[in-house]
Amino acid sequence: MGSLGRLAHLYGWTLTLLAVFCQRCQGSCPENDLEQREEEANVVLTGTVEEIMNMDPVQNTYSCKVRVWRYLKGKTMVNGEILLDGGNKVMIGGFGDPGICDNQVATGDTRIFFVNLAPEYMWPTHKNELMLNSSLMRITLRNLEEVELCVEVSQ
Ligand SMILES: *[C@@H]1O[C@H](CO)[C@@H](O)[C@H](O)[C@H]1NC(C)=O
């Protein structure tokens, strides 16, 4: 390889690195810290997405029926008609909300959900739904521990 070839090679690599790096910057999305996310969500639960429904073709948002495994916060707020199919499922709306960084799920995904009861101005479409309030979180021991700690501290 001549020096020109080496230069071209180096240039190619630099471009590749820049491309990878910039994909990251674009993908990054400002996220509040966990304490704040926990404060803003009245309900935090772990659950598995069973069904995707009410896809809005314009806004690209959708709701999901979620089987709840455990409430990390706010269990008593989830009652009455919010509970579905005998009590262990809820409807969660707001997936695809551009104001939330990690906002996409597929059927079968198990996540930690930070949600609030749908405010009245969202009725009737979202009546008795919980609305996603911040990013979905993967279930790891560390994540669970961190969320639990935030809930304990804020109580
Ligand atoms: C999350 O909930 C808070 C209220 O606790 C609200 O002010 C905020 O707009 C909600 N965020 C989203 C993305 O819905």
Ligand as a Chemical Component Dictionary entry (heavy atoms), coordinates in Angstrom:
data_LIG
# 
_chem_comp.id                   LIG 
_chem_comp.type                 NON-POLYMER 
_chem_comp.pdbx_formal_charge   0 
_chem_comp.three_letter_code    LIG 
# 
loop_
_chem_comp_atom.comp_id 
_chem_comp_atom.atom_id 
_chem_comp_atom.alt_atom_id 
_chem_comp_atom.type_symbol 
_chem_comp_atom.charge 
_chem_comp_atom.model_Cartn_x 
_chem_comp_atom.model_Cartn_y 
_chem_comp_atom.model_Cartn_z 
_chem_comp_atom.pdbx_ordinal 
LIG C1 C1 C 0 -45.110 12.433 33.671 1  
LIG O1 O1 O 0 -45.865 12.786 34.816 2  
LIG C2 C2 C 0 -45.720 14.108 35.237 3  
LIG C3 C3 C 0 -46.570 14.293 36.457 4  
LIG O2 O2 O 0 -46.095 13.509 37.522 5  
LIG C4 C4 C 0 -46.129 15.055 34.128 6  
LIG O3 O3 O 0 -45.900 16.399 34.518 7  
LIG C5 C5 C 0 -45.343 14.752 32.860 8  
LIG O4 O4 O 0 -45.813 15.554 31.797 9  
LIG C6 C6 C 0 -45.501 13.292 32.490 10 
LIG N1 N1 N 0 -44.654 12.996 31.338 11 
LIG C7 C7 C 0 -45.113 12.385 30.247 12 
LIG C8 C8 C 0 -44.124 12.141 29.166 13 
LIG O5 O5 O 0 -46.268 12.067 30.122 14 
# 
loop_
_chem_comp_bond.comp_id 
_chem_comp_bond.atom_id_1 
_chem_comp_bond.atom_id_2 
_chem_comp_bond.value_order 
_chem_comp_bond.pdbx_ordinal 
LIG C1 O1 SING 1  
LIG C1 C6 SING 2  
LIG O1 C2 SING 3  
LIG C2 C3 SING 4  
LIG C2 C4 SING 5  
LIG C3 O2 SING 6  
LIG C4 O3 SING 7  
LIG C4 C5 SING 8  
LIG C5 O4 SING 9  
LIG C5 C6 SING 10 
LIG C6 N1 SING 11 
LIG N1 C7 SING 12 
LIG C7 C8 SING 13 
LIG C7 O5 DOUB 14 
# 
